Amino acid sequence: SSPTDRPAPNLAPGSVPVPISKPAMKYPTDAQRNGETGTVVVRIEVGADGEPTAVTVVSRSGSRSLDRAAVQAAKRWRFRPAMANGQPTVGRLTVPIQFTTGD
């Protein structure tokens, strides 16, 4: 059998969900008051409809409040779904979400 007979282990390049709407993130009040900053890396599973189906923390910021806020924010994002054979399909991407106090 030729290699094309088997399903590809990964989606083709360019077939990753692309964020099209990222509502403003709310910096947790307690974290801001305590001067907590950091980067949370989240993995977002996106359905063929462009809506997140699951968000998990891949790398923590060191602050539970920031980690929670990043997950809540990512759940509100909307995406252009991944494509396979010209059709929308499920996909996933990993995104760093940075919290800085801005001062």
N, C-alpha and C positions, 0 to 999 in steps of 0.2 A: 504494500500500500504506500502511496506517496504521502509526504508530510502534510499536504493540503487536506487529506482525508480526516485528520484528527482535529479536534477543536483546539484553537489557540489557547495557550495557558494564560495569556494576558490579552487585554483589549488592545486593538491597534493604536498606534500613536495618534494623539488628537482626539481620542474617544473617551476623554475624562470629563466628568461633569464640570461645568464652568459657572461660577457664581454670577447671577444676573441681578440679584437683589440682596443687599446686606444691610438690614435695618440697623440704625445706630445702636451701639452696645451701651449698656448701662454699667458704669463703673460702680461696683458695690460700695455703699456708703462706709461700711466698717473698714473695708480694705483701704479706701481713700483716706479716711481719718487716720489710719495707722501707717500711712505712707507705703503700703504694700504695692510692689510692682513686680512684673515678671511676664514670662511668655508661657502660654499654655498651648501645647500642640494637640489638636483634635483630629480624629479620623471621622469623616462624615460619609455615611452610606446614603446614596441618593437613588430614589426610585426612578422608573422610566417617566414619571410625571414631573420630575424636577424637584420633588419635595424630599427633604431629609427623612430617612426611615430610622436611622440610628446615629447617635453621636457618642463617641467614646474618647476619653482622654488617653493620649499616647504618651505624653510627657507633661508632668505636673509643673506648676509654677512655684510650688512651695507654700501657696496660700489656698486653702479650701474655698474661700469666697471667690477668688479669681477663677479657679478651676470650674466652679459651679456656674459663674457668670458666662464663661466662654462656651460651655455646653449649651446653656439656655439661649445665648445669642445665635450659635450655629444652627440650632433647631428652627430658628425663624428665617434663615436664609432660603433663597430660592435659586434654582440652577437651571441652566440649559442642560438636559440630560446627556449622558454618554451615548454614543451611537455605535451600533454594530450592524453591519449589512444594511446601512441606510435607515435603520429603525432605532427609535429611542430605546435604551436599555438601562438596567441598573448599573451603577458604577460607584466608585469611592475615590476620595481624595483626602490627603492629609494637609492640614492648614495650621500654621502658627498664628496665634492670636496674642497680640502684645498689649499689655496694660502698662501705661506710664502715667505718672501724675501730671506731666505737662509743665511742671514748675522748673 
